[in-house]
Amino acid sequence: MTGIDFFDVDHTLTQRSSGARFAAAAMRRRVFPLRLLIVLPWYSFTYRLGLFHPRAYEKGFPYLRGLARTTLEQIARESFDRALKGDLFPEGVELVHSLRAGGRRVMLATSSLDLIVEPLAEYLHVDGVLATALEFEDGACTGRLAGVPMFRREKKDRVLSFIAGEGVPARECSFYSDSIYDLPLLEAVGAPVAVNPDFRLRRIAHRRNWPIKEMSTARPASQSPGGRR
């Protein structure tokens, strides 16, 4: 059985945060409080500096309490169609298509919420999504998470558990990520790839001779679909 290629989402396949795009769409609908305009840049800043702590996730999302799942899915679709699709790195899209055309299975492995990235998964025709999930009761969001946020070691554990269930050795799998937060999973697979890495991951990738892939917003003038592995 062939291995599986896993991709992080934010800043790996997309230039910007999928969560921030979702929140912006929700605020346009006046579903989210405008005070998030102050909070979101701080989250983004601490994330990029490697200072973000999963406790921010563990508190849940109280402003989502009572919202119907269908409403949140509509907002996710709107945020993808209006913004996130335009944030995709063309090389990343081509790489995913190339891997799948070559018979590989491709999955998203992200700390973002599953309902936010589902439209992206459909667009890319990937084989599955491992992500953080919200808790719902009778079709309405409780404001809590369903389980543990898929972050750092939890992401590694979830992916390794999944591939073990599929009977696929970790050495035959790859993981593409931009972030030092994903170091545990990058170390666990056979083919780690640093994509537009932050400064700490870049340093580690150089030291360990891991491939470093620089994505750009411009489509390469001469490149076969999917780019180079």
Sequence and secondary structure as in RCSB ss.txt:
>XXXX:A:sequence
MTGIDFFDVDHTLTQRSSGARFAAAAMRRRVFPLRLLIVLPWYSFTYRLGLFHPRAYEKGFPYLRGLARTTLEQI
ARESFDRALKGDLFPEGVELVHSLRAGGRRVMLATSSLDLIVEPLAEYLHVDGVLATALEFEDGACTGRLAGVPM
FRREKKDRVLSFIAGEGVPARECSFYSDSIYDLPLLEAVGAPVAVNPDFRLRRIAHRRNWPIKEMSTARPASQSP
GGRR
>XXXX:A:secstr
   EEEE  BTTTBSS HHHHHHHHHHHTT S TTHHHHHHHHHHHHHTT   THHHHT  GGGTT BHHHHHHH
HHHHIIIIIHHHB HHHHHHHHHHHHTT EEEEEEEEEHHHHHHHHHHHT SEEEEE EEEETTEEEEEESSS  
 THHHHHHHHHHHHHTT  GGG EEEES GGGHHHHHHSSEEEEES  HHHHHHHHHHT  EE   SS  SS  T
T   
